[in-house]
Amino acid sequence: MAEEIDNDQFDEEEVELFELHHITVDKKQSLIRIDKFLTDKLANTTRNRVQSAIEAGHITVNGGKVKTNYKIKPQDEIKVYLQEPIRDGELIAEDIPLDIIYEDDHLLIVNKPAGMVVHPAHGNWTGTLVNALAYHFEQLPELPGNSGRPGLVHRIDKDTSGLLVIAKSELAMSDLANQFFHHTIDRTYLALVWGELEEDQGTIDAHVGRSAKDRKVMSAYPDGSQGKHAVTHYKVLERLRYVSLIKCNLETGRTHQIRAHMKYLGHPLFNDAMYGGDKIRKGTQFSKYTSFIKNCFELMPRQALHATSLGFIHPVTKENMHFEIPLSEDFAAVLDKWRQYVVYEN
């Protein structure tokens, strides 16, 4: 039953669901409890909301967690991450075109373009995939605890392109959620990463959780001390001197899993600004090469990650379903430029 499932594909809320505040306490500030100080300092914030954030570890002082009775001191550095309250009002249906790869009475497969947010959240209440689904389909089911996200059983990042399965019936929603929970969904991604990996294939088994330094970023914790269990299998498809094209298969579906895992290996995704891939990590500093990299970044102004295939058991017919799409145009264009560059340099 759906209500019994710990939907780990939604286990980490996206950063858009948080307000971020960075406060440096004034030199003349008197000693005062942090919960009272922040309630007075932040607009439209209750003391209970602040206390809940402190208890959840979402408020730090000088990089460390504190208790609600902590008294702030002059020049304390306070970082506040407040989860956005549930937005009032109905979901806005928008006439946004959908690239539907497959559809039947119970599900559909959508090819999401890079740049489209999957569901409404703080800062992105319109223009999302869910807004488009609400326009094209009526009464899509929702997973328990994910109100306002009709049809969704998983998601991919805004700037990741590729395949998503959408549930059209309660039966499909429950069954697909169960398949995700038991890690029987086959998800394959193509990624362009910096450098050449030592092994042709391998497995990364390292917990993934939010970084203590920056909650926008996920970090890998190989010792399992933080985060949640995450496993990524990878295989090198093509070596292009300073970058490599790899295939990644996920056992788990943590937020930014591939991006965090590849950074942990020392091979961040090409042009992944959040994980350090938007700088030259391998190669020369010659002006011709730096110009080439700049042109590649402009051609694909996002991380080089594409959800290329999706496989699962159909919730009703029980047949094996498999869908695969080629690289997005921007990714394919950058890959072609790298191939030409390597041939020319040789």
Backbone hydrogen bonds in HBPLUS format (Angstrom, degrees):
<---DONOR---> <-ACCEPTOR-->    atom                        ^
c    i                          cat <-CA-CA->   ^        H-A-AA   ^      H-
h    n   atom  resd res      DA  || num        DHA   H-A  angle D-A-AA Bond
n    s   type  num  typ     dist DA aas  dist angle  dist       angle   num
A0004-GLU N   A0001-MET O   3.06 MM   3  5.60 157.3  2.12 115.0 122.1     1
A0005-ILE N   A0002-ALA O   3.09 MM   3  5.42 166.3  2.11 114.6 118.9     2
A0008-ASP N   A0006-ASP O   2.69 MM   2  5.74 111.1  2.16 123.4 107.1     3
A0010-PHE N   A0007-ASN O   2.98 MM   3  5.81 165.8  2.00 122.9 127.4     4
A0011-ASP N   A0008-ASP O   3.16 MM   3  4.56 165.8  2.18 102.7 101.8     5
A0017-LEU N   A0014-GLU O   3.00 MM   3  5.83 168.1  2.01 124.6 128.5     6
A0018-PHE N   A0015-VAL O   3.06 MM   3  5.62 155.2  2.12 123.1 123.8     7
A0084-GLU N   A0017-LEU O   2.63 MM  67  5.27 167.1  1.64 153.5 153.3     8
A0019-GLU N   A0082-LEU O   2.78 MM  63  5.09 157.5  1.82 142.6 149.4     9
A0082-LEU N   A0019-GLU O   3.02 MM  63  5.09 150.0  2.11 141.3 147.4    10
A0021-HIS N   A0080-VAL O   2.91 MM  59  4.96 154.1  1.97 144.3 149.3    11
A0080-VAL N   A0021-HIS O   2.80 MM  59  4.96 165.1  1.83 153.2 156.0    12
A0023-ILE N   A0078-ILE O   2.79 MM  55  5.03 168.3  1.80 156.0 159.1    13
A0078-ILE N   A0023-ILE O   2.76 MM  55  5.03 174.6  1.76 164.5 163.2    14
A0025-VAL N   A0076-ASP O   2.92 MM  51  5.21 169.0  1.93 155.2 158.0    15
A0075-GLN N   A0025-VAL O   2.91 MM  50  4.45 138.4  2.08 108.1 118.4    16
A0029-GLN N   A0026-ASP O   3.16 MM   3  5.26 167.4  2.18 109.9 112.6    17
A0072-ILE N   A0032-ILE O   2.91 MM  40  5.77 146.8  2.02 165.1 154.3    18
A0037-PHE N   A0033-ARG O   2.95 MM   4  6.18 163.9  1.98 154.9 160.2    19
A0034-ILE N   A0070-TYR O   2.74 MM  36  5.74 149.2  1.83 173.0 176.2    20
A0038-LEU N   A0034-ILE O   2.97 MM   4  6.06 167.7  1.98 151.5 153.6    21
A0039-THR N   A0035-ASP O   3.10 MM   4  6.11 148.4  2.21 134.5 143.4    22
A0040-ASP N   A0036-LYS O   3.05 MM   4  6.24 155.3  2.11 149.5 154.9    23
A0041-LYS N   A0037-PHE O   2.92 MM   4  6.03 141.3  2.07 138.6 150.6    24
A0042-LEU N   A0038-LEU O   2.88 MM   4  5.74 165.8  1.90 149.9 151.1    25
A0050-VAL N   A0046-THR O   3.13 MM   4  6.45 154.4  2.19 146.0 152.7    26
A0051-GLN N   A0047-ARG O   2.87 MM   4  6.10 165.0  1.89 153.5 157.6    27
A0052-SER N   A0048-ASN O   2.93 MM   4  6.07 156.3  1.98 145.9 152.1    28
A0053-ALA N   A0049-ARG O   3.12 MM   4  6.29 152.1  2.20 139.5 146.8    29
A0054-ILE N   A0050-VAL O   2.95 MM   4  6.28 151.7  2.04 150.5 158.6    30
A0055-GLU N   A0051-GLN O   2.97 MM   4  6.21 165.9  1.99 152.1 155.3    31
A0056-ALA N   A0052-SER O   3.00 MM   4  6.16 139.6  2.17 139.3 150.2    32
A0058-HIS N   A0053-ALA O   2.82 MM   5  5.06 152.3  1.89 166.1 159.4    33
A0057-GLY N   A0054-ILE O   3.00 MM   3  5.15 156.6  2.05 105.5 112.8    34
A0081-TYR N   A0058-HIS O   2.88 MM  23  5.16 140.2  2.04 147.2 158.5    35
A0060-THR N   A0079-LYS O   2.99 MM  19  5.33 155.7  2.05 148.2 155.6    36
A0079-LYS N   A0060-THR O   3.00 MM  19  5.33 160.6  2.04 145.8 152.0    37
A0061-VAL N   A0064-GLY O   2.77 MM   3  5.32 159.3  1.81 158.0 158.1    38
A0064-GLY N   A0061-VAL O   3.04 MM   3  5.32 169.1  2.06 114.0 116.8    39
A0062-ASN N   A0077-GLU O   2.72 MM  15  4.95 168.1  1.74 149.9 153.2    40
A0070-TYR N   A0067-LYS O   3.06 MM   3  5.43 164.2  2.09 116.5 118.7    41
A0076-ASP N   A0073-LYS O   3.09 MM   3  5.64 147.1  2.20 145.7 140.9    42
A0094-GLU N   A0131-ASN O   3.04 MM  37  5.40 169.3  2.05 125.2 125.9    43
A0096-ILE N   A0094-GLU O   2.84 MM   2  5.64 128.1  2.11 110.5  94.5    44
A0111-ASN N   A0099-ASP O   2.86 MM  12  5.38 166.5  1.88 160.7 165.3    45
A0101-ILE N   A0109-ILE O   2.73 MM   8  5.33 151.5  1.81 151.0 159.2    46
A0109-ILE N   A0102-TYR O   2.85 MM   7  5.08 156.1  1.90 139.3 143.8    47
A0104-ASP N   A0107-LEU O   2.99 MM   3  5.70 156.8  2.04 169.3 173.2    48
A0168-LYS N   A0106-HIS O   2.72 MM  62  4.77 167.3  1.74 135.2 130.8    49
A0108-LEU N   A0166-ILE O   2.97 MM  58  5.26 148.8  2.07 145.3 152.7    50
A0166-ILE N   A0108-LEU O   2.82 MM  58  5.26 166.5  1.84 165.2 167.9    51
A0110-VAL N   A0164-LEU O   2.89 MM  54  5.30 165.1  1.91 159.3 162.9    52
A0164-LEU N   A0110-VAL O   2.91 MM  54  5.30 142.4  2.05 149.2 159.8    53
A0112-LYS N   A0162-GLY O   2.70 MM  50  5.16 153.5  1.76 154.4 145.9    54
A0162-GLY N   A0112-LYS O   2.91 MM  50  5.16 154.2  1.98 148.1 150.5    55
A0116-MET N   A0113-PRO O   3.43 MM   3  6.07 159.7  2.47 134.3 134.5    56
A0115-GLY N   A0158-LYS O   2.81 MM  43  5.23 149.1  1.91 132.7 139.7    57
A0129-LEU N   A0117-VAL O   2.91 MM  12  6.39 153.4  1.98 153.0 161.6    58
A0130-VAL N   A0118-VAL O   2.99 MM  12  6.23 141.9  2.14 148.7 159.7    59
A0121-ALA N   A0124-ASN O   3.18 MM   3  5.23 149.2  2.27 108.1 116.9    60
A0124-ASN N   A0121-ALA O   2.74 MM   3  5.23 162.8  1.77 142.2 145.6    61
A0132-ALA N   A0128-THR O   3.16 MM   4  6.53 151.9  2.25 145.0 152.3    62
A0133-LEU N   A0129-LEU O   2.86 MM   4  6.19 154.2  1.92 149.8 157.8    63
A0134-ALA N   A0130-VAL O   2.91 MM   4  6.10 155.6  1.97 149.4 155.1    64
A0135-TYR N   A0132-ALA O   3.12 MM   3  5.25 131.9  2.36  97.9 110.6    65
A0136-HIS N   A0132-ALA O   3.10 MM   4  6.40 161.9  2.13 154.3 158.6    66
A0137-PHE N   A0133-LEU O   2.82 MM   4  5.66 145.7  1.94 153.1 159.4    67
A0151-GLY N   A0141-PRO O   2.64 MM  10  5.44 164.3  1.66 174.2 175.8    68
A0146-ASN N   A0143-LEU O   2.99 MM   3  5.41 153.0  2.07 141.5 139.5    69
A0149-ARG N   A0146-ASN O   3.19 MM   3  5.86 136.1  2.40 143.1 142.6    70
A0152-LEU N   A0149-ARG O   3.26 MM   3  5.89 162.9  2.29 133.6 138.4    71
A0167-ALA N   A0151-GLY O   2.92 MM  16  4.66 161.1  1.95 137.5 136.1    72
A0160-THR N   A0157-ASP O   3.13 MM   3  5.12 165.5  2.15 109.0 111.2    73
A0307-ALA N   A0161-SER O   2.69 MM 146  6.10 164.5  1.71 155.2 154.3    74
A0163-LEU N   A0307-ALA O   3.07 MM 144  5.52 155.0  2.14 134.6 136.8    75
A0173-MET N   A0169-SER O   2.92 MM   4  6.17 158.9  1.96 151.2 157.7    76
A0174-SER N   A0170-GLU O   2.98 MM   4  6.16 169.7  1.99 154.8 156.1    77
A0175-ASP N   A0171-LEU O   2.99 MM   4  6.11 167.3  2.01 151.2 155.2    78
A0176-LEU N   A0172-ALA O   2.86 MM   4  5.80 167.7  1.88 150.6 154.7    79
A0177-ALA N   A0173-MET O   3.02 MM   4  6.01 157.1  2.08 143.3 150.3    80
A0178-ASN N   A0174-SER O   3.07 MM   4  6.22 147.7  2.17 139.2 147.9    81
A0179-GLN N   A0175-ASP O   2.99 MM   4  6.35 147.9  2.10 144.4 153.2    82
A0180-PHE N   A0176-LEU O   2.93 MM   4  6.26 156.1  1.99 151.0 157.1    83
A0181-PHE N   A0177-ALA O   2.91 MM   4  6.11 157.1  1.96 145.3 152.0    84
A0182-HIS N   A0178-ASN O   3.04 MM   4  6.27 150.1  2.13 144.6 151.5    85
A0184-THR N   A0179-GLN O   3.00 MM   5  5.32 166.0  2.02 156.3 156.2    86
A0183-HIS N   A0180-PHE O   3.06 MM   3  4.95 160.5  2.09 104.1 108.8    87
A0186-ASP N   A0311-GLY O   2.78 MM 125  4.66 166.2  1.80 143.6 146.6    88
A0311-GLY N   A0186-ASP O   2.80 MM 125  4.66 146.8  1.91 137.7 144.2    89
A0250-LEU N   A0187-ARG O   3.32 MM  63  5.91 152.6  2.40 150.8 158.7    90
A0188-THR N   A0309-SER O   3.17 MM 121  5.13 172.2  2.18 135.2 136.6    91
A0308-THR N   A0188-THR O   2.89 MM 120  5.84 122.7  2.23 137.7 154.5    92
A0309-SER N   A0188-THR O   3.24 MM 121  5.13 160.4  2.28 140.7 139.6    93
A0189-TYR N   A0248-CYS O   2.80 MM  59  5.05 160.5  1.84 149.0 155.9    94
A0248-CYS N   A0189-TYR O   2.81 MM  59  5.05 162.9  1.83 147.0 152.0    95
A0190-LEU N   A0306-HIS O   2.83 MM 116  5.24 157.7  1.88 150.0 156.3    96
A0306-HIS N   A0190-LEU O   2.95 MM 116  5.24 150.9  2.03 152.4 160.0    97
A0191-ALA N   A0246-ILE O   2.97 MM  55  5.37 161.7  2.01 150.2 154.1    98
A0246-ILE N   A0191-ALA O   2.83 MM  55  5.37 171.4  1.83 164.6 167.6    99
A0192-LEU N   A0304-ALA O   3.17 MM 112  5.41 151.1  2.26 138.4 144.8   100
A0270-PHE N   A0192-LEU O   2.77 MM  78  5.67 176.3  1.77 151.3 151.1   101
A0193-VAL N   A0244-SER O   2.89 MM  51  5.39 164.5  1.92 157.3 158.9   102
A0244-SER N   A0193-VAL O   2.89 MM  51  5.39 152.4  1.96 149.2 157.1   103
A0194-TRP N   A0268-PRO O   3.00 MM  74  5.85 165.7  2.02 161.5 162.9   104
A0195-GLY N   A0242-TYR O   2.69 MM  47  4.84 160.7  1.73 137.2 130.6   105
A0236-VAL N   A0200-ASP O   2.68 MM  36  5.15 172.7  1.68 158.1 159.5   106
A0202-GLY N   A0234-TYR O   3.01 MM  32  5.50 156.8  2.06 144.8 147.5   107
A0234-TYR N   A0202-GLY O   2.86 MM  32  5.50 170.2  1.87 159.2 162.1   108
A0204-ILE N   A0232-THR O   2.75 MM  28  5.15 170.0  1.76 158.9 161.8   109
A0232-THR N   A0204-ILE O   2.96 MM  28  5.15 158.9  2.00 144.3 151.1   110
A0206-ALA N   A0230-ALA O   3.18 MM  24  5.71 135.9  2.39 158.2 167.6   111
A0207-HIS N   A0221-TYR O   3.21 MM  14  4.86 128.6  2.49 126.2 115.7   112
A0221-TYR N   A0207-HIS O   2.67 MM  14  4.86 159.2  1.71 141.4 146.3   113
A0208-VAL N   A0228-LYS O   2.89 MM  20  5.44 153.8  1.96 147.1 148.9   114
A0228-LYS N   A0208-VAL O   2.99 MM  20  5.44 159.3  2.04 126.4 126.8   115
A0209-GLY N   A0219-SER O   3.05 MM  10  5.56 158.5  2.10 153.7 160.3   116
A0219-SER N   A0209-GLY O   2.68 MM  10  5.56 170.6  1.69 171.3 169.0   117
A0211-SER N   A0217-VAL O   2.83 MM   6  5.68 170.4  1.84 158.3 155.3   118
A0217-VAL N   A0214-ASP O   3.02 MM   3  5.69 159.8  2.06 119.2 125.2   119
A0224-GLY N   A0221-TYR O   2.90 MM   3  5.43 162.2  1.93 118.9 124.4   120
A0251-GLU N   A0231-VAL O   3.11 MM  20  5.43 173.0  2.11 156.6 154.4   121
A0233-HIS N   A0249-ASN O   2.90 MM  16  5.11 177.1  1.90 159.2 159.3   122
A0249-ASN N   A0233-HIS O   2.78 MM  16  5.11 160.1  1.82 149.5 156.5   123
A0235-LYS N   A0247-LYS O   2.88 MM  12  5.21 139.0  2.05 145.3 155.9   124
A0247-LYS N   A0235-LYS O   2.82 MM  12  5.21 159.2  1.86 150.2 157.2   125
A0237-LEU N   A0245-LEU O   2.80 MM   8  5.53 159.6  1.84 151.6 157.5   126
A0238-GLU N   A0245-LEU O   3.19 MM   7  5.03 153.1  2.27 141.6 140.9   127
A0245-LEU N   A0238-GLU O   2.84 MM   7  5.03 161.0  1.87 149.8 155.7   128
A0240-LEU N   A0243-VAL O   2.85 MM   3  5.25 156.7  1.90 161.8 164.3   129
A0242-TYR N   A0240-LEU O   2.70 MM   2  5.80 125.8  1.99 117.9 101.8   130
A0257-GLN N   A0254-ARG O   3.13 MM   3  5.08 145.9  2.25 134.2 125.5   131
A0260-ALA N   A0256-HIS O   2.80 MM   4  5.91 165.1  1.82 165.0 168.4   132
A0261-HIS N   A0257-GLN O   2.86 MM   4  5.95 163.8  1.89 153.2 158.5   133
A0262-MET N   A0258-ILE O   2.89 MM   4  5.95 163.3  1.92 151.2 155.3   134
A0263-LYS N   A0259-ARG O   3.19 MM   4  6.27 150.7  2.28 137.0 144.7   135
A0264-TYR N   A0260-ALA O   3.00 MM   4  6.18 153.4  2.07 143.7 151.4   136
A0265-LEU N   A0261-HIS O   3.08 MM   4  6.44 141.6  2.23 141.0 150.8   137
A0267-HIS N   A0262-MET O   2.82 MM   5  5.18 154.9  1.88 165.6 157.0   138
A0266-GLY N   A0263-LYS O   2.89 MM   3  4.96 147.7  1.99 102.1 112.8   139
A0272-ASP N   A0269-LEU O   3.14 MM   3  5.38 142.2  2.29 138.4 129.3   140
A0304-ALA N   A0270-PHE O   3.12 MM  34  5.55 142.3  2.27 151.8 162.2   141
A0271-ASN N   A0277-GLY O   2.71 MM   6  4.59 137.8  1.89 133.5 119.9   142
A0275-TYR N   A0272-ASP O   3.13 MM   3  5.59 139.2  2.31 108.9 119.4   143
A0277-GLY N   A0272-ASP O   2.72 MM   5  4.34 148.2  1.82 143.3 135.4   144
A0289-TYR N   A0286-PHE O   3.06 MM   3  5.43 120.4  2.43 105.9 119.6   145
A0290-THR N   A0286-PHE O   2.99 MM   4  6.30 167.1  2.00 160.6 164.6   146
A0291-SER N   A0287-SER O   2.92 MM   4  5.96 150.5  2.01 142.5 150.3   147
A0292-PHE N   A0288-LYS O   3.08 MM   4  6.26 147.4  2.19 135.3 144.1   148
A0293-ILE N   A0289-TYR O   2.95 MM   4  6.30 159.4  1.99 154.9 159.4   149
A0294-LYS N   A0290-THR O   2.97 MM   4  6.13 159.0  2.02 143.1 149.1   150
A0295-ASN N   A0291-SER O   2.99 MM   4  6.21 155.7  2.05 146.2 152.2   151
A0296-CYS N   A0292-PHE O   3.03 MM   4  6.34 150.2  2.12 145.4 153.7   152
A0297-PHE N   A0293-ILE O   2.90 MM   4  6.21 160.2  1.94 155.3 160.4   153
A0298-GLU N   A0294-LYS O   2.98 MM   4  6.24 153.8  2.05 147.8 154.8   154
A0299-LEU N   A0295-ASN O   2.96 MM   4  6.12 145.2  2.08 140.6 150.2   155
A0300-MET N   A0296-CYS O   2.98 MM   4  6.24 148.2  2.08 149.7 157.5   156
A0302-ARG N   A0300-MET O   2.79 MM   2  5.58 142.4  1.93 102.3  92.8   157
A0305-LEU N   A0303-GLN O   2.96 MM   2  5.75 125.3  2.27 110.6  94.6   158
A0325-ILE N   A0308-THR O   2.90 MM  17  5.39 158.6  1.94 156.0 163.0   159
A0310-LEU N   A0323-PHE O   2.90 MM  13  5.32 150.9  1.98 148.4 155.5   160
A0323-PHE N   A0310-LEU O   2.89 MM  13  5.32 157.3  1.95 150.2 157.9   161
A0312-PHE N   A0321-MET O   2.99 MM   9  5.38 150.7  2.08 143.2 152.3   162
A0321-MET N   A0312-PHE O   2.78 MM   9  5.38 170.6  1.79 173.3 176.3   163
A0314-HIS N   A0319-GLU O   2.88 MM   5  5.42 173.1  1.88 155.3 156.8   164
A0318-LYS N   A0314-HIS O   3.01 MM   4  4.65 139.9  2.18 122.8 131.6   165
A0332-ALA N   A0328-SER O   2.92 MM   4  6.08 171.0  1.93 162.4 165.2   166
A0333-ALA N   A0329-GLU O   2.95 MM   4  6.05 151.3  2.03 144.4 152.2   167
A0334-VAL N   A0330-ASP O   3.10 MM   4  6.32 157.7  2.15 146.2 151.1   168
A0335-LEU N   A0331-PHE O   2.96 MM   4  6.19 163.3  1.99 155.1 160.1   169
A0336-ASP N   A0332-ALA O   2.96 MM   4  6.12 154.1  2.03 142.8 149.8   170
A0337-LYS N   A0333-ALA O   3.01 MM   4  6.28 148.5  2.11 141.1 149.6   171
A0338-TRP N   A0334-VAL O   3.02 MM   4  6.35 153.3  2.10 149.9 156.4   172
A0339-ARG N   A0335-LEU O   3.04 MM   4  6.34 156.0  2.09 147.9 154.3   173
A0340-GLN N   A0336-ASP O   3.00 MM   4  6.26 160.0  2.04 149.6 154.5   174
A0341-TYR N   A0337-LYS O   2.91 MM   4  6.07 152.7  1.98 144.5 152.7   175
A0342-VAL N   A0338-TRP O   2.96 MM   4  6.18 163.8  1.99 153.6 156.3   176
A0343-VAL N   A0339-ARG O   3.13 MM   4  6.34 162.4  2.16 147.2 151.8   177
A0344-TYR N   A0340-GLN O   2.92 MM   4  6.04 163.2  1.94 150.4 155.3   178
A0345-GLU N   A0341-TYR O   2.88 MM   4  6.03 159.7  1.92 151.7 157.2   179
A0346-ASN N   A0342-VAL O   3.05 MM   4  6.16 140.2  2.22 139.3 149.4   180
